Amino acid sequence: MDFNDAPFLVIWETTRACALACVHCRADAIARRDPRELSTEEGCRLIDQVRSFGPRPPLLVLTGGDPMRRPDLADLVGHAARAGLTVALTPSGTAATTRARLAELKDAGLSRVAVSLDGPTAESHDAFRRVRGSYMWTMRIMESAIELGLPLQINSTISRLTLPNFDAMIARVSELPVTLWALFFLIQTGRGASLEQITAGECESLLNRLYDLSLTSPFGIKTTEAPHYHRVVWQREHERGEQERSAGSLARRRQLRAPRSVNDGNGFVFIDHVGNICPSGFLPAPRGNVRSTALTEVYRTDEMFVRLRDADALAGKCGRCRFRGVCGGSRSRAYAATGAVMASDPLCAYEPGAAVEPLIAQA
Ligand code: SF4
């Protein structure tokens, strides 16, 4: 896909209402639905805008808050599915997600369920989610999704608070019939501003462990707000190629290419609960509103979106780095840390030289 033309992922925050009060919540979720939320009709118009990106439309993720707090959710999923979109849902781990409602959503055309699991045990998960019983509800949602044959994604947050449980999380996730494990690296925004970040060195070691896991795990692994995972994958693949060549087990030279990462405003766009268009939910810089401006126009032509897709506009070490085309660093973390969207990502341990490095090949 040409990310200048269309994003790979559109995330719509259908509501900010949520029964949980998670310590990292980007949205600072609230107990009741905001009366200014997009209506059903406005939501359907937004879905039509997502569809209008072209013949290969983006994936649509309905998030929150807790999207289950919207009584019109099946109508929205049905509208998106009839339009030809692939729709995923991220319900919160609460009693609002029953098997019957998931079945209704599946019948409406839902393609995937993504649930958050931030600790390997009820104690650790509930402490993070700040509600006793959230782990139990999360497990029930997983069971229902599995019974209904809905592909299951697990989302887990990486922060100082969750890092000690990382080994146990690998073991727990490996026990489950998971399609994708998505790891969200903390951005210190919203309620997450009070949480402690891991260090760049710890992040490097964790990304390498994820690469090791990816060699044997039956599920896919994806990082959010840690695009330097793509740099680590490229480096490790390169090392493996060298080792195989020196061992004589590789008859021909392997072409090493790195897949490019989906990054804030670059393959990715976020619509908040009142229709504001942002490069990411972690980068709260509205660049228009779907009530008055076409989503396609903002994504393709807005000055900030265009800049976010320009690897040569990056500053600091990200701007000199040979991986800036496939990685580019987290723009949300740079913004949260410095107020400048094109600054370096402080969670990356890679140190380029003093001069601008030539770009590596992209897939
Ligand atoms: S220096 Fe920036 S562009 Fe390079 S790998 Fe690190 S985060 Fe990515």
Boltz pocket constraint, residues with backbone or C-beta under 6 A from the ligand:
constraints:
  - pocket:
      binder: B
      contacts: [[A, 227], [A, 228], [A, 231], [A, 317], [A, 318], [A, 319], [A, 321], [A, 322], [A, 323], [A, 324], [A, 327], [A, 328], [A, 329], [A, 330], [A, 344], [A, 345], [A, 348], [A, 349], [A, 350], [A, 352]]
      max_distance: 6.0
